[in-house]
Amino acid sequence: MRFGYLSKLTGTKTPTSIERGAIEAIKGRWRSAMAQALIAGKDLERELIDYMAIQCCALWRSNSRMSASW
């Protein structure tokens, strides 16, 4: 899934005031979503971090197996 509103921000060194506003809006939506999940009894942010760590390790292992077979 691509995030069009984020692709506009890539490659800039210092965000403009409009871009800073967009970043703050994204942060606000993230905080709101995570707070609602915590109220419901789920820590989605922790689950996401754990999932990303597992995927990163799996990718690293698969890449190291591929390079070892060369």
C-alpha positions in Angstrom: 0.0 0.0 0.0 1.4 3.4 -1.0 0.9 6.5 1.0 0.6 9.4 -1.4 0.6 12.0 1.2 4.0 10.7 2.5 5.6 10.4 -0.9 5.4 14.1 -1.3 7.6 14.5 1.8 10.4 12.2 0.8 13.7 13.7 -0.3 13.2 17.1 1.4 15.8 18.1 3.9 13.9 20.8 5.7 10.1 20.6 5.6 8.2 23.7 4.7 5.4 25.0 7.0 2.8 23.1 5.0 4.8 19.9 5.1 5.3 20.3 8.9 1.6 20.7 9.2 1.1 17.5 7.2 3.6 15.7 9.4 1.8 16.9 12.6 -1.5 15.8 11.2 -0.1 12.3 10.5 1.3 12.2 14.0 -2.0 13.3 15.4 -3.9 10.6 13.5 -1.4 8.0 14.7 -1.7 9.0 18.3 -5.4 9.0 18.1 -5.6 5.6 16.6 -3.1 4.1 19.1 -5.0 5.7 22.0 -8.3 4.3 20.8 -6.8 0.8 20.6 -5.3 1.1 24.1 -8.8 2.1 25.4 -10.1 -1.1 23.7 -7.3 -3.1 25.5 -4.9 -3.7 22.6 -1.5 -2.2 22.2 -1.3 -2.0 18.4 1.9 0.0 18.4 3.7 -2.8 20.4 2.2 -5.4 18.1 3.4 -3.5 15.0 6.9 -3.1 16.4 7.0 -6.9 17.2 5.7 -7.8 13.8 8.2 -5.6 12.0 11.1 -7.1 14.1 10.0 -10.6 13.1 9.7 -9.7 9.5 13.1 -7.9 9.5 14.8 -11.0 11.0 13.1 -13.3 8.6 14.2 -11.2 5.7 17.8 -11.0 7.1 17.9 -14.8 7.5 16.6 -15.4 4.0 19.1 -13.0 2.5 22.0 -14.6 4.4 20.9 -18.0 3.1 20.8 -16.7 -0.4 24.2 -15.1 -0.2 25.7 -18.3 1.3 24.5 -20.4 -1.6 26.5 -18.3 -4.1 
